[in-house]
Amino acid sequence: MKEVQIFGIMTYDALFKWVLSVDAIRLSFFHAFIPGIDVRSSERLDDHMNPFQELQVLRGLINGGETTDLITTLKENHSLLKVHIEDSPHEKATEFLKNLLRHFDDIQYSFPTPRYNGTMDFVCQLDNGEFALIEMQIIPEDHWDQRALAYVAAYYGNQLRQKTPWKEIRRVIGINILGGGKDDKAHWKDTPDQYMRHYKLQEQLNREIPPRFLDGIEIIQYSLANAPKKVGSQEQKDWLRFLKDAHKMTEEDVRREIKTPAVLEAFERAKLISLPKAVKEDYLLEDLHFQNITEYVSKEKEEAREGGREIGQAEGRAEGRTEGRAEGIAEGIAEGIAKGKAEIAKRMIQQGFSIEQITFLTGISDLKP
């Protein structure tokens, strides 16, 4: 008899956000995965690229139902629209408002709502004023490092405001949890023994002891598939078990193996049967489309591998080199993966998914509205 799945897959974005919305659970996560910093509290922020709270208020205003209804009404009566200042018609103000109406769709697109915003998974400000950006990535991508760096650098730079003292710019730490999902795919196949990587800006010409760093942005990455059996603390061990295997575990497994109170609470929140309706709907949507993407891309990848092997063999024989085969396989696989993702994106557009949803689920970043 097949066992019923009790807990969800933690590396799915919807469930991850739901679980880490509890302060005590989030604090334990930071203790486990941010080395060298004593995090005592954290505040969850808006999940967009700009760290300032007032932009969240603007998003609410611009995307609110009353605003949308008003804009629709004004567009329908565009020819009658006139702005009065001190009871007199004002032509420049009227023209300005008309221009805003013409471009209001672009304005809304520039201020997306937090749900499925296509930017970051989870953003917090720590008690020391620094920022932590947490990103989950289930499906391995060739350009993940560039994407992670772009997020951290953009958030760091977006702290700049008019007349802001330089000393008030805070460090931004990116935490990347790589892997998870039902297949628990490895992200660093070239280094199967590496579980953790920590990137900082280090001075390259003058070797000093201790080394000199520009303290501003850091990226800490964890490859779940490469996690060792023994790690530094019970807390991190429990979190790794949760992230990797929660969906395979029974309640008896949890009682027997998990010792950290916050992780036990995380398991409770991750029970599929008790998820809030909106969270469960988002979770099931992610589960469905991750399966579709994985299955479709795997099929395309196998077909591409066969085609690439044939091309590579032919070129290799013709030129008397083995490089042709390797290049043919690599190019065929890459083309197959891209084709698979593009087909999934096409289907999702037909089903009415938003650009942000499709970008999140497929990793394709150049879709047009």
C-alpha positions in Angstrom: 0.0 0.0 0.0 1.4 3.4 -1.0 2.0 5.8 1.9 0.1 9.1 1.8 2.3 12.2 1.5 1.9 14.1 4.7 4.3 17.0 4.3 4.8 19.2 1.3 8.0 19.9 -0.7 9.7 22.7 1.2 11.7 24.0 -1.7 8.4 25.0 -3.5 8.1 28.8 -3.3 4.5 28.9 -1.9 5.2 26.5 0.9 8.6 28.0 1.7 7.1 31.5 2.2 4.3 30.1 4.3 6.6 28.2 6.6 9.2 31.0 7.0 6.5 33.7 7.8 6.8 32.6 11.4 9.5 34.6 13.3 10.9 31.7 15.4 11.1 29.4 12.4 12.8 32.1 10.3 15.3 32.8 13.0 16.3 29.2 13.3 16.8 29.0 9.5 19.2 32.0 9.6 21.1 30.4 12.5 21.6 27.3 10.4 22.5 28.9 7.1 24.2 32.3 7.8 27.6 31.5 9.3 29.3 34.0 11.6 26.3 36.3 12.3 24.3 36.2 15.5 20.8 36.9 14.2 18.5 37.6 17.1 15.5 38.9 15.1 14.4 39.6 11.6 11.6 41.4 9.8 10.1 40.1 6.6 10.0 42.8 3.9 8.3 43.2 0.5 9.6 40.6 -1.9 10.7 43.1 -4.6 14.0 44.5 -5.6 13.7 47.8 -3.7 14.1 47.5 0.1 12.0 50.6 0.9 8.7 50.1 2.5 7.0 53.0 0.8 7.2 51.2 -2.6 5.0 48.5 -1.1 2.4 51.2 -0.4 2.7 52.5 -4.0 2.1 48.9 -5.3 -1.0 48.6 -3.2 -2.3 52.0 -4.5 -1.5 51.4 -8.2 -2.8 47.8 -8.2 -5.8 48.4 -6.0 -9.3 47.7 -7.2 -10.5 51.3 -6.7 -7.6 52.6 -8.8 -8.2 50.1 -11.6 -11.9 51.0 -11.7 -11.2 54.7 -11.8 -8.7 54.3 -14.6 -11.1 52.3 -16.6 -13.8 55.0 -16.1 -11.4 57.8 -17.1 -10.3 55.9 -20.2 -13.9 55.3 -21.3 -14.5 59.1 -20.9 -11.1 60.2 -22.2 -12.5 63.0 -24.5 -14.4 64.6 -21.7 -11.5 64.6 -19.2 -10.5 68.0 -18.0 -8.4 69.0 -15.0 -9.4 72.2 -13.1 -7.2 74.1 -10.8 -8.8 76.7 -8.6 -12.0 76.3 -10.7 -10.3 77.0 -14.0 -9.4 74.4 -16.7 -5.7 73.6 -16.8 -4.5 72.4 -20.2 -1.1 71.1 -19.1 -2.4 69.3 -16.1 -5.1 67.7 -18.3 -2.6 66.6 -20.9 -0.3 65.2 -18.1 -3.2 63.1 -16.7 -4.1 61.9 -20.2 -0.5 60.7 -20.7 -0.6 58.9 -17.4 -3.8 57.1 -18.6 -2.1 56.1 -21.8 0.8 54.6 -20.0 -1.0 53.2 -16.9 -0.6 49.6 -18.0 3.1 50.1 -18.1 3.1 51.7 -14.7 1.2 48.7 -13.2 3.7 46.3 -14.9 6.5 48.2 -13.2 4.9 47.8 -9.8 3.8 44.2 -9.7 1.9 42.8 -6.7 3.9 40.7 -4.2 2.3 37.4 -5.3 4.2 35.8 -8.1 6.3 38.9 -8.7 9.1 37.0 -10.4 11.8 38.7 -8.3 12.9 37.1 -5.0 11.5 34.3 -2.9 12.0 35.8 0.6 13.5 39.1 1.8 14.3 40.0 5.4 16.0 42.7 7.3 18.1 41.4 10.2 18.3 43.0 13.7 21.8 44.4 12.8 20.2 46.3 9.8 21.6 44.1 7.1 19.4 42.4 4.5 19.1 38.6 3.7 17.7 37.5 0.4 16.7 33.8 0.3 16.3 32.1 -3.0 15.2 28.5 -3.7 16.1 26.9 -7.1 14.9 23.4 -7.8 15.7 22.9 -11.5 19.5 23.3 -12.3 20.2 26.3 -14.5 23.4 27.2 -16.3 23.2 30.9 -15.4 22.0 30.6 -11.8 25.1 32.3 -10.4 24.6 35.4 -12.7 21.0 35.5 -11.6 21.8 35.3 -7.9 24.5 38.0 -8.2 22.1 40.3 -10.1 19.6 40.0 -7.3 22.0 40.8 -4.5 23.7 43.6 -6.4 20.4 45.2 -7.4 19.1 45.1 -3.9 22.4 46.6 -2.6 22.3 49.4 -5.1 18.7 50.1 -4.6 19.4 51.3 -1.0 20.7 54.5 -2.6 18.3 57.4 -2.1 18.7 61.1 -2.5 20.8 62.5 0.4 21.2 59.0 1.9 24.6 58.9 3.8 26.9 56.3 2.4 27.4 54.9 5.9 23.8 53.8 6.0 24.1 51.4 3.1 23.9 47.9 4.6 25.4 44.6 3.7 23.2 42.3 1.6 23.6 38.5 2.0 22.1 36.2 -0.6 21.3 32.7 0.6 20.8 30.2 -2.2 19.2 26.8 -1.5 19.9 24.7 -4.6 18.1 21.5 -5.2 15.2 19.7 -3.6 12.0 18.7 -5.3 11.0 15.1 -5.9 14.2 14.3 -7.8 16.6 16.2 -5.6 18.8 17.1 -8.5 22.5 18.0 -8.0 23.5 21.5 -9.0 27.2 21.2 -9.0 27.9 18.0 -11.0 31.5 19.1 -11.5 32.1 19.2 -7.8 30.0 16.4 -6.2 31.8 16.8 -2.9 31.0 20.5 -2.4 28.0 21.2 -0.2 28.5 24.9 0.5 30.1 27.9 -1.4 30.6 31.4 0.0 31.3 34.3 -2.3 32.7 37.6 -1.2 34.6 40.5 -3.0 38.3 39.9 -2.2 41.3 42.0 -3.1 43.3 40.2 -5.7 46.7 42.0 -6.0 48.0 42.4 -2.5 47.8 39.2 -0.6 47.3 40.0 3.1 46.7 38.0 6.3 43.9 38.2 7.0 42.6 38.7 3.5 41.0 42.0 2.6 37.4 42.1 1.5 35.0 44.8 0.3 32.2 44.3 2.8 28.9 44.8 1.0 27.5 41.8 -0.8 27.9 38.1 -0.2 26.3 35.0 -1.6 26.1 31.8 0.4 25.0 28.7 -1.6 24.0 25.2 -0.4 23.6 22.3 -2.8 21.1 20.0 -1.0 22.0 16.9 -3.1 25.7 17.3 -2.0 24.9 17.7 1.7 27.2 15.6 3.9 25.8 13.1 6.4 27.5 15.0 9.2 27.2 18.7 9.5 28.2 21.3 12.1 25.0 21.4 14.3 21.9 19.5 15.1 19.9 22.6 13.9 21.4 22.5 10.4 21.1 18.8 10.3 17.3 19.0 11.0 16.8 21.8 8.5 18.6 19.8 5.8 16.4 16.8 6.5 13.4 19.1 6.2 14.5 20.7 3.0 15.5 17.5 1.3 13.1 14.8 2.6 10.1 16.3 4.3 7.7 15.1 1.5 9.0 11.5 2.0 8.7 11.4 5.8 6.1 10.2 8.2 5.1 11.8 11.4 6.9 9.0 13.2 10.1 9.8 11.3 9.8 13.4 12.5 9.2 12.5 16.1 12.2 10.1 16.0 14.7 12.2 14.1 14.0 16.0 14.5 15.2 17.6 17.7 15.1 21.4 16.9 11.8 23.0 18.2 11.6 25.5 15.3 12.0 22.7 12.7 9.4 20.7 14.4 7.1 23.7 14.1 8.1 24.0 10.5 7.0 20.4 9.9 3.6 21.2 11.4 3.1 24.2 9.1 4.2 22.1 6.1 1.3 19.5 6.5 -0.6 19.5 3.2 -3.9 18.8 4.9 -3.8 22.0 7.0 -2.5 24.5 4.5 -4.6 27.6 3.9 -6.6 27.4 0.7 -4.6 30.1 -1.1 -1.3 28.5 -0.1 -2.4 25.0 -1.1 -3.6 26.2 -4.5 -0.3 27.9 -5.2 1.6 24.9 -4.0 -0.4 22.4 -6.2 0.1 24.7 -9.2 3.9 24.7 -8.7 3.9 20.9 -8.2 1.9 20.4 -11.4 4.1 22.6 -13.5 7.4 21.5 -12.1 6.4 18.0 -13.0 5.3 19.1 -16.5 8.6 20.9 -17.0 10.7 18.1 -15.7 9.0 15.4 -17.8 8.9 17.5 -21.0 12.5 18.7 -20.7 13.7 15.2 -19.9 12.0 13.8 -23.0 13.4 16.7 -25.2 16.8 16.2 -23.6 16.8 12.5 -24.4 15.8 13.1 -28.0 18.4 15.9 -28.2 21.1 13.6 -26.8 20.4 11.0 -29.5 20.4 13.6 -32.2 23.5 15.2 -30.8 25.3 11.9 -30.6 24.6 11.1 -34.2 25.8 14.6 -35.4 28.8 14.4 -33.1 29.8 11.0 -34.3 29.4 12.0 -38.0 31.5 15.1 -37.5 34.0 13.3 -35.3 34.6 10.6 -38.0 34.8 13.2 -40.8 37.4 15.2 -38.9 39.1 12.4 -37.2 38.4 14.0 -33.8 36.4 13.1 -30.7 35.6 16.7 -29.9 32.9 16.7 -32.5 30.9 14.1 -30.7 31.1 16.0 -27.4 30.2 19.3 -28.9 27.3 17.7 -30.8 25.9 16.1 -27.6 26.3 19.4 -25.6 24.6 21.5 -28.3 21.8 19.0 -28.8 21.1 18.8 -25.0 21.1 22.6 -24.7 18.8 23.0 -27.7 16.4 20.4 -26.3 16.1 22.0 -22.9 15.5 25.4 -24.4 12.8 24.0 -26.7 11.1 22.2 -23.9 10.9 25.3 -21.7 9.7 27.4 -24.6 6.9 24.9 -25.3 5.8 24.8 -21.6 5.8 28.7 -21.6 3.6 28.7 -24.8 1.1 26.3 -23.2 1.0 28.4 -20.0 0.3 31.6 -22.0 -2.6 29.9 -23.7 -3.9 28.8 -20.3 -3.9 32.4 -19.0 -0.9 32.4 -16.7 0.8 35.8 -16.0 4.3 36.6 -17.2 5.6 36.6 -13.6 4.2 33.1 -13.1 5.7 31.7 -16.3 9.1 33.3 -15.6 9.1 31.8 -12.1 8.2 28.3 -13.2 10.3 28.1 -16.4 13.2 30.4 -15.7 12.7 32.1 -19.1 13.3 35.8 -18.4 12.7 37.5 -21.7 9.0 36.9 -22.1 6.9 39.9 -23.3 3.5 40.8 -21.9 
